[in-house]
Amino acid sequence: GGDARRWARDIPPDTDRLIVAGGDGTLNEVLNGLPDPGAFTIAQLPMGTANILSRELNLPRSPRGVAHLLCNRSSARRLDMGLAGERRFLALVSAGFDAMVARDIHERRTGSLGFRGYVMPVLRTLRRYRPPRLTVTVDAGVAVHGAMVVVSNIRNYAGFLSITDQARCDSGELDVCVLHHGHYGALLRYAGAALFGRMSRRGDVTYLRGRRITLDADQPVPIEIDGDYACTTPLSITIEPRAVSILTPG
């Protein structure tokens, strides 16, 4: 952890293409290490667990596929970039149960995870879980309360779910889904809705879009950014439209 951010600081400014081999967390480190994240066109070789951004963009998952992307016809797509405080992100910010799991992993992780590596952190989090009371405001509108919130630039979540099922990574806005309830039964129902991309249709969520989002709570609640534990509430989130160039299939 932290190596990719340090290496990114020393990349020569005349670099034509930057290939990032890793998952969403590695890509996030590079994004935050670059002096100017819009100066390069980035190609990702997805090697993480969920690879949610690469799934969203339908990126190739092999070195050969990335080579074809570099050499053949392809397009450099400009993606919106979020700012969580001063930390840049391309995919999502969330607070609540999933961020609590991410914090458990952060405190204990010693190597690569894989999906099986999430089982014990989820179980440990469930044992001590108490639904938080989050306060979410979007573009200085009416405050919304909930037990979990996902602020996202993309539809994909965890590799096979969709919580912000109407999001687009170049819309100029962030999609915000506030889950009103946090008890175990509600979490299971939300997971079922996310599996079929129906979260925005539920009556027990608030679905919004905006450019300035604030997250707060009565007591500090864990926050994850692009899949990794980052900080706790309170947090302000903004967006820079079409700030980063990513190489995608033509």
C-alpha positions in Angstrom: 0.0 0.0 0.0 1.2 3.4 -1.0 3.8 2.3 -3.5 1.8 3.2 -6.6 1.1 6.7 -5.3 4.9 7.2 -4.7 5.8 5.9 -8.1 3.2 8.0 -9.9 4.9 11.1 -8.5 8.0 10.4 -10.6 6.5 9.5 -13.9 8.1 11.7 -16.7 5.8 14.4 -17.9 6.3 13.5 -21.6 4.8 10.0 -21.0 2.3 9.1 -23.8 0.4 6.2 -22.2 0.4 5.1 -18.6 -0.5 1.4 -17.9 -1.7 0.6 -14.4 -1.6 -3.1 -13.5 -3.8 -3.6 -10.5 -7.3 -3.1 -9.1 -9.4 -0.1 -8.2 -7.3 0.7 -5.2 -4.1 0.7 -7.2 -5.7 2.9 -9.8 -6.8 5.2 -7.1 -3.3 5.5 -5.7 -1.9 6.4 -9.1 -4.6 9.0 -9.6 -3.7 10.6 -6.3 0.0 10.4 -6.9 0.0 12.1 -10.3 0.7 15.8 -10.1 -1.8 16.3 -12.9 -4.2 13.3 -13.4 -5.4 14.8 -16.7 -2.0 15.0 -18.3 -1.8 11.3 -19.3 -4.0 8.8 -21.0 -4.3 5.8 -18.7 -4.8 2.1 -19.6 -5.7 -0.3 -16.9 -4.8 -4.0 -16.7 -7.4 -5.2 -14.1 -5.7 -7.4 -11.5 -7.8 -6.6 -8.4 -10.7 -8.5 -6.8 -13.8 -6.6 -8.0 -12.3 -4.3 -10.7 -15.5 -2.3 -10.8 -14.3 0.5 -13.0 -12.9 -1.9 -15.6 -16.2 -3.9 -15.6 -18.0 -0.6 -16.1 -15.9 0.3 -19.1 -15.6 -3.3 -20.5 -11.8 -3.2 -20.4 -9.8 -6.3 -21.5 -8.5 -8.4 -18.6 -5.3 -9.8 -20.2 -1.9 -8.3 -21.1 -2.6 -9.2 -24.7 -5.9 -7.4 -24.6 -4.3 -4.2 -23.2 -1.6 -4.4 -25.9 -4.3 -4.5 -28.6 -6.0 -1.5 -26.8 -2.7 0.4 -27.1 -1.9 -0.5 -30.6 -5.2 -0.8 -32.4 -8.2 1.5 -32.8 -9.4 2.6 -29.4 -10.8 5.7 -27.8 -9.5 7.8 -24.9 -12.7 8.5 -22.9 -12.8 11.5 -20.6 -14.2 10.5 -17.2 -15.5 12.6 -14.4 -13.2 12.7 -11.3 -14.6 13.0 -7.8 -12.9 14.7 -4.9 -13.6 13.4 -1.4 -12.0 16.1 0.6 -8.7 16.3 -1.2 -8.6 12.7 -2.3 -9.4 12.0 -5.9 -11.6 9.0 -7.0 -13.1 7.6 -10.2 -15.6 5.1 -8.9 -17.3 5.6 -5.6 -17.4 6.8 -2.0 -19.6 5.0 0.6 -20.3 5.2 4.3 -22.0 2.6 6.4 -21.8 -1.2 6.6 -19.6 -1.7 3.6 -17.1 0.9 4.8 -17.0 -0.8 8.2 -16.0 -4.0 6.4 -13.4 -2.1 4.5 -12.0 -0.7 7.7 -11.7 -4.2 9.2 -9.8 -5.4 6.1 -7.5 -2.3 6.3 -6.6 -3.1 9.9 -5.9 -6.8 9.3 -4.8 -7.2 5.6 -1.5 -8.9 4.9 -1.8 -9.7 1.2 -4.2 -10.2 -1.7 -7.8 -10.9 -0.9 -10.0 -12.4 -3.5 -13.7 -12.6 -2.9 -13.2 -15.3 -0.2 -11.1 -12.9 1.7 -14.2 -10.8 2.4 -16.0 -13.6 4.3 -14.4 -13.2 7.7 -14.3 -9.4 7.6 -18.1 -9.4 6.8 -18.8 -11.8 9.7 -16.7 -9.8 12.2 -18.4 -6.6 11.2 -21.9 -8.2 11.5 -21.1 -9.2 15.1 -20.4 -5.6 16.2 -22.6 -3.8 13.7 -25.0 -1.1 14.8 -26.7 0.9 12.1 -25.4 4.5 12.0 -27.5 7.6 11.4 -26.0 9.4 8.5 -27.0 12.8 7.3 -26.6 13.5 3.5 -27.1 16.8 1.7 -26.8 17.2 -2.1 -26.2 20.6 -3.6 -27.3 22.3 -0.4 -30.7 20.7 -0.6 -32.9 19.1 2.1 -30.9 16.8 4.4 -31.6 13.1 4.0 -31.1 10.6 6.7 -30.1 6.9 6.3 -27.9 4.0 7.5 -25.7 3.8 4.4 -24.9 6.0 1.5 -23.2 5.3 -1.8 -21.9 8.3 -3.9 -20.8 6.9 -7.2 -19.6 7.8 -10.7 -20.5 4.4 -12.1 -23.3 1.7 -11.9 -21.1 -1.2 -10.9 -20.7 -2.0 -7.2 -18.6 -4.9 -5.8 -18.2 -6.4 -9.3 -21.7 -7.9 -9.6 -24.2 -5.5 -7.9 -25.5 -2.1 -8.9 -26.6 0.4 -6.2 -26.4 3.6 -8.2 -28.0 2.0 -11.2 -28.5 5.1 -13.2 -25.0 6.5 -13.0 -22.8 7.5 -15.9 -19.1 8.2 -15.5 -19.1 11.2 -17.8 -22.5 12.9 -16.8 -20.9 15.7 -14.9 -22.8 14.7 -11.8 -22.5 12.1 -9.0 -25.3 9.7 -8.3 -26.2 9.4 -4.6 -28.2 6.5 -3.1 -29.2 6.8 0.6 -30.4 3.5 2.2 -32.9 4.5 4.9 -32.7 1.3 7.0 -29.7 -0.6 8.3 -31.0 -3.7 10.1 -30.0 -7.1 8.8 -33.2 -7.8 7.0 -33.1 -4.5 5.2 -29.4 -5.1 4.1 -30.5 -8.4 2.6 -33.4 -6.8 0.7 -31.1 -4.1 -0.6 -28.6 -6.7 -1.7 -31.3 -8.4 -3.7 -32.4 -5.2 -5.3 -28.8 -4.3 -6.2 -28.3 -7.7 -7.7 -31.0 -7.0 -10.3 -30.2 -3.2 -10.7 -33.4 -2.0 -9.1 -32.2 0.1 -6.2 -33.4 3.4 -7.5 -37.0 2.0 -7.7 -37.2 1.1 -4.0 -39.4 3.3 -1.8 -37.0 2.9 1.2 -34.1 4.7 -0.5 -33.5 8.2 -1.7 -31.9 8.5 -5.1 -30.3 11.9 -6.0 -27.8 13.5 -8.3 -25.5 16.4 -7.7 -22.1 18.1 -7.8 -21.6 18.8 -4.1 -22.4 16.2 -1.4 -21.8 16.3 2.3 -21.8 13.3 4.6 -22.1 13.7 8.3 -23.2 11.7 11.4 -23.8 12.0 15.1 -20.5 10.1 15.7 -17.7 9.2 13.2 -18.7 6.6 10.6 -16.2 4.8 8.4 -15.9 5.9 4.8 -14.4 3.9 1.9 -13.1 5.4 -1.4 -12.8 3.2 -4.5 -13.0 0.1 -2.3 -10.5 0.9 0.4 -11.0 2.4 3.9 -10.1 6.0 3.8 -11.4 8.1 6.7 -14.5 8.9 8.8 -17.3 11.4 8.6 -17.7 14.3 8.2 -16.7 14.5 4.5 -17.4 16.9 1.6 -17.5 15.5 -2.0 -17.3 17.4 -5.3 -16.8 16.5 -8.9 -14.5 17.7 -11.7 -16.3 16.8 -15.0 -14.3 14.8 -17.6 -11.0 15.4 -15.9 -9.3 12.0 -16.5 -8.5 10.2 -19.8 -9.0 6.4 -19.8 -8.3 4.2 -22.8 -11.3 2.1 -23.6 -12.3 -0.3 -26.5 -13.3 1.7 -29.5 
